[in-house]
Amino acid sequence: MLRPASVVPMIRRSSERDEGTNASPAWVRATAALLLLLAGCNASSRERSLSSRPAQTSPSSSSAAPSPTSTGIPAEGAATSLRLAPPPGGSFLVRGRYPIVPTRCRNAERPLLEGRFPGTLHIRRSDDGTLTLTVGLPFDRYLEGIAEVPPSWPKAALDAQAIAARSYALATTGWSGDEGDSLDQPICATTSCQVYRGIPVPPDPSHRRWVRAVRRTDGKVLLQDGAIATTVYFSTSNGRTYPNEEIFGSAPLPYLRSVTERDDGASPTSRWRVRVPFRDLTQILRAASLWPRGRAIADARPVGSALTVRGGGTTRSIDAGDLRNAVNTWAPCLHPDRYPPESPKGTLPLTIPSRWLRLSSTGGALVVTGRGWGHGVGMVQWGAYGKARRGLSASDILAYYYGGLRPQDHPEPGLIRVQVASGLKTLRILPSGPGAKIGSRPVGTGLVVISGGDRLEVSG
């Protein structure tokens, strides 16, 4: 989902060093740009349908008994999957690297995975030699690790977000069990589901406010005719929300109707303006194969829902959606010092944050003005922030966005599996204390390094 500060905070860009994460526009900018360039990720993945589901992953321990090394860690190549149990009451600090991929981007930095996870790690080697990391943990600890809004937000906004996140997780995984049962359907950890980052790295004292919101709302969900509501949400509106069938093409749901939004003006993306000089636009559209080489753009005019581009005897009509995708993908790649640009309230998360836009040209540049960020259905997170500031309760906030539905008690699973990352090359794992195990073998307190490739290799 699209949120004010909710892009995968556990994935970073770094050349040789790690940088701290926080709920600021700077890391939102860097991470959002990275996600657009990672394989399988683009702007459309952030505007998913209600019918979408996280990819199923079933990591399992190998039936072959791994042979021990002198450190008690299974020998390299002994299995295609591993299970690491954390120390009692502890966690794992995990750092992962992805394979190096050739790129045309300037100042390209290698993506890293970093997170601290209070659960059992399942690591599986795929046929292509890369690693998939899934974490199994108590459902409440999963909710505590969701990074959807800044924990500094008002209490009512945090409570509303916690209830929406709990409802969404249970609805999209098809939960229908009894209290404490295991939830077999995994959920992803990215904006394609809900952003999960685990325990903040580095530690963030304000995170305890979010943890309290999860605990205050324990067991509370939104129900429609006894079924858990699919409580989608997004960051910032264009002045209204939209019915689910209009955006997702799914069957109309009574709790996902259009409402007016007047409370999200504090969002950095409530109103935005982006200027792209024709010189930059020429390079961007060439990289996206939307403009021929050897021609410089001299003019750009909006015609209906498209942009007519002219230059060097060539004229092209480019759909506004294709234009937005091209600019969001290639502008920060080719000109990372200029895109995404600064706004009066901070750096934009994307160069062109939403499809609610207007095109014009002036002074040798394309000018894009618009409002909002996100798919447009359900709760507006910055709207919830504004309503909480006005004194509305979490129940009233949720009822406004979800057709009058108010929180009710409902059984929760005991455990959930979260697919944290896939396509990794290596993982470096550090237990928080003594008592961690790989399978049935103790690990100790030292670093464990797991590599993919032709076979699974473990050292420590």
N, C-alpha and C positions, 0 to 999 in steps of 0.2 A: 504494500500500500504506500501511497505517497503521504508523507508526514512532514512536520516542520523540522524535525531533527532526527529522522529515522531512515537513514540509509546505512547499509551494513557497517557498523562501526568497528567490527572485528577485522575487516579487510582494509589494509592500508597500502599506500604507495610509499616505497622507500628504496633508495639506491643501496645504501650499506647500513643504515641505522633505522631504528624504530622511532616513531614520533607518537607522543601521547594523543589520545582521543578525548574529545569533549563535545558538548552540545553547542558548538559554535558554527557559524556559516563557513569558516575556513575549511574545516574538515568535511563539512557537507559538500563543499565545492569539489575538493580533491576526490572524495569517494564517489560522488555522482559521476564525475567525468570518467573515473576508472571503470565503473560498472558499465558505462556505455560502450567501452572498448573491449571488455572481456568477452570471450567466445560465448555466444548464446545469450548475450545481454544487450538489449537496446531499449529505446524509449518505450516501445510498445509493451515490453514485459512489465512495466510499471502500471499498466492500465488493464488489469486482467479481468476476465469474466467470472461471474459467480459460479459457473460450472467448472472452473479450473480446480485442479487438485495438485498437491505436491507430488513429485515423482516418488514412486515406491522404492524403498531400499530395504533389503533384508540381509544385513550383515550377520554372519554366523561364524562360530568357531570351527576350525578345521577338525575333521574327525581323526586326522593323524596326530599322534602325540609328538609335540615339538621336543627336539633334543636340547638339553641344557648346555649353556656355556659355563665358564668358570664364575661368571657373575650371577648365574641363575636366570638369565634372560634367554628365551628360546633362540636357537641358532638361526642364522639367516636362511631364507628359502624354505623354512620348515612348514609354512602355512600360507594360505591365501587370505586369511583374515585373523585378526587378533582382538582380544577383549582385555581392556585394562580397567581394573576396579580401583577406585580412589582410596586413599587412606580413610579410616573411620572418621566420618564427619568432615572430611577434607575435600580437596579438589585437585585439578590438574591445570597447570599453566601450559598452554599449547601455542607453539609457533610453527607455522607451515609455510612452505615455499611452493610456488607454481613453476612449471617448466618455462624456460625462457622462450618467448615467441617473438619472431622478427616483427618489427613495427616501423611504420613511417612517422610515428609521433616524435616530436622534438622533446628533448629532456625526458624521454620515457623512463619511468621508474618501475621496477619489478614489484608486482603485487605480493603482499604478505598477508598471512592469516595470523591473528593473535587474539587469544581469549583465555579466560579462566573459567573452567566448567566444573560444577559440583556434581558430577555424575559419572557413570561408566562409559568409557570410550570404546566404540566399536570401529575398527579400522579394516577396510577391505581393499584389496588390490584388484583393480578392474583389468579387463583383457588388454587394454592399451598400456598397462603398467602404471597408471596413475592411482592415487589413493582417494578413498571416500571416507570422511569422518562423520560418524553419527554418535550422538550422545544420548544415553538413556538416563533419565533423572525423574525425581518426583514432580508431579504436575505443578505444584505450587512453586517449586524452585524454577521451573521453566518460566512461569509468569513473572517471577521476580527478576528474571534475566532479560525480559523484553525491553527493547530500547526504542520506544515509539515517540515519547515526548520528553522534554526536559523535566527532571525531577523537581526543579524549582517552581514549577507551575502551581497554581492554587489547588488546594485539597480537593475541591469538588471536581475539577477538571481531571485530576489524577484518578480519582475514584471512577469517574465515568469511563476513562480510558481503560482502566483495569477490568471493568465489567464488560466493555466491548471486546477487549482482547480475549478474555476468558470465553465469552460466547462464540466469538469467531473461531477460536481454536477447536472448540468442541463441535461446532456445526460443520466445519469444513473437513474434519477427520471422521465424521459420521458417528460420533460417540453416542451410545445408547446403553451403556453398561450400568452396573451397580456401583455404589460408592467404594472406591479403592481398587476397582478392577484395573488391569493393565489396558492401555490404549495401543492397539496393534498398528494402526495406521500412522506412519511417521508424518511429521510436518517439517517444512523447510525453514531455514533461519534467515531468509532474505526478504526483500520487499515483494517477492512473489507470494509470500504468505504473510508473516509478521516478522519484523526484525528482532532476532534473538542474539544477544551478545554475551550472555553469561554474567559472571561477576566482573564489574568494570575494571579495566586495565588501562592506566594505573588506577588505584583505588580512588573512589569519588565519595566523600562523606555525604554529599547531598543525595546519593542513591538510596539512602535509608528512607527517604520520603516516599519513593516509589514502592519500596518493599512494604511500608506501612499501608499504602493504598491497596496493594494486593491482599494483605492480611485483613484489612478492614472489610473488604468485599468478599471474603472467603465464601465460595459456593453460590455467589450471586450471578445470575445470567438473565438474559432477556428471552422470553418464550412467546411463541405465536401458536395458539391452539395446541399447547403441550409440547411443541417441537422447539428446539433451540434455534433462535434467529441467527441468520448469517449477517452479522453486524459489521459490514464493510465500513470503512472510514477513509478519509483522505485529509490532506493538509489544509488547503485554502481554496475558497470558492471564487466564482465570478459574480457573486451576489445571490446565488441560489444553488440548490442541489437538484439532482436529476433522478427521475424514476429508473429503477434498475434495468427495465426492458429497453429503455432508450439508449443506454450506454453499453450494456452487456449483451443485449439481445436475448436475455433469459425471460422466463415466464414472469409476469408482474407479481410482485410481492407487496402485500398491503402495508408493510412497515418500511418500505423503501420508496416513499413518494417524494415529490418535489416540495421543498420548503424554501422560504426566503431566508437569506443569511445577511445579517447586518452587524455581526459581532466579531468578524475576523480581520478587522482593519489593522491590528498590531502585527500581522504576519509580514515578513520581508517580501512575500510574493503577492500581497494583496493587490498591488498595482506595480507594474514594472515596465521599463523601456530599455530596448537594446538597439545599438547602432552598429551596423556591420558595413564598413567601407567597401566599395565595389572591388578594390584590389583583394581584400580578404575574401569577399564573396566569390570571386573568380577562382581562387585557390580551393576554397571549400567545395564548390560545386564540381570542380574538376576531380577532386579526390573522391567524390561520391558518384562519379561517372554521369553527372547531370549536365555537364558543360564541356565542350570540346577543347582540346589543347590548342595553343597558338592563337586564341581569341581572348581579348580582354573585355570584361563586362563594362559597358558605358552607360546603361540605363536599365532600370527595373521598375515595372509598373504593375500594381495589383489589378487583376481582371477577374471579378467574381471571387471564387475560392482558390485562385491560382495566382502565380507571379509570372508576368511576361518579362523575360530577360533578353536584352539585345546587346550586341557588340561585335565588331569585326565582320559585319555582314551576316551574322548569325542571329536567329531569334529562337528562343525556347520558351515553352510554357511549362512551369513547374508547379505541381500541386502543393498547396500550403503544408499538408502533412509531410510530403516528401522533403520539402524545404526545411521544415523543423527538424526532422530526423537527421538530415545532412549536416545542418548547422550544429546540432547538439553532439553529434559524433565527431565531426572533423574540426570544428573551431577550437576546442580546447586541446586537440591533438596537434594541430599545426601552429597554433598561437596560444600556448598555455599561459603566457603572461597577460593576455588580454581577455580571455574567455574562460569561464563565465565572467561577466562583468560585475562591477560593484553597483549596488543600488543604494538609495538613501538609508536603508535599514540593514545593509550588509551585502555580502556577496551572494548572488543568485545561485541556487542549487544546480540549475542547468542554464545554458545560454538563452534558450527559449523555453521557459518553464511549463507552459501549457498550450493547448490548442485554442484557448479563448484569446484570440489575438487579432490585431489589425495591422496590415502591411501598408507602408508608404515609402517614399524615397525623397531625399533632400540632401543637398550638399555633397553629391557623389557617394551616397551611402544608402543602404537599405535600413529602414527604421521599423522595428517591430515593437508595438505596444500591446500590453495585455494585462490579464488578471489571473490570479490563482495558480495552483499547482496540485495536480492529482486527477483522479478519474471522475469525481463529481457526484458520487453516490454515497448516501449514508451520512454519518457524523462528520462534521467539519471540525478538525482538531483545534485550529486556531479560533473557530467559532465557540467551541466548548471553553476554551481559555477566556474568551471575552465574556461569555455568559457567567462563568464562575466569578469573574471580576465584578459582575453586576449583582452577584449574590444568589444566583440560582443554585439549587442543590444538584448532586449527581443524578438523582432520579429525574428531576425536571429536565436536565440537559438531555438525557437519553430519551425521554418521552418526546421531546421536541423533534429530534432527528429520526426516531424510529416509530413513527405512527402511534404514539401514545403508550408504547410498551414500557413497563417499569420493572425493576429488578425483582427476581424471585429466586428462591432456593432451588438447587438442583444438584444431583449427585455428580461427583468429580472422579476422574480416574486417579489411580495411585501413581502410575508411571506413564511417561510419554517419551517417545523417541524423536529426536530433532536431528535432521540431516544438516550439519553445520557447513560442510564444504565438500566439493568433489573436484577432481582434476589436479590434485596436489602431487608434487614430486617427492617432498620429504616432510616429516613431522618431527619436531623436537618437543619432548614432553617432560615436564618437571613436576613430580608430586609435591603437594604442600607439606608433607611430613611422612613419617614411617608408616608402613602397613599397606602400601599399594601393591597390587599384584597384576601380572600378566597371566591370564588363565588362573592356575592354582599356584603359580610360583611367585614368591616375593620379589619385588623390584628394588627395595631400598629407597633411599632418598635422592639418588643421583639422576642425572639426565638420561633419558631414553631417546634414541634417535631411530626413526623408522623410515625406510626408503622404499620406493616402488621400483619399477623397471621390470626386467625379466622375471624377477622373483622378489618376494617380500624379504627385506633385510632389516634386522634389528640389532642395535648395538647400544652399549651403555657402560 
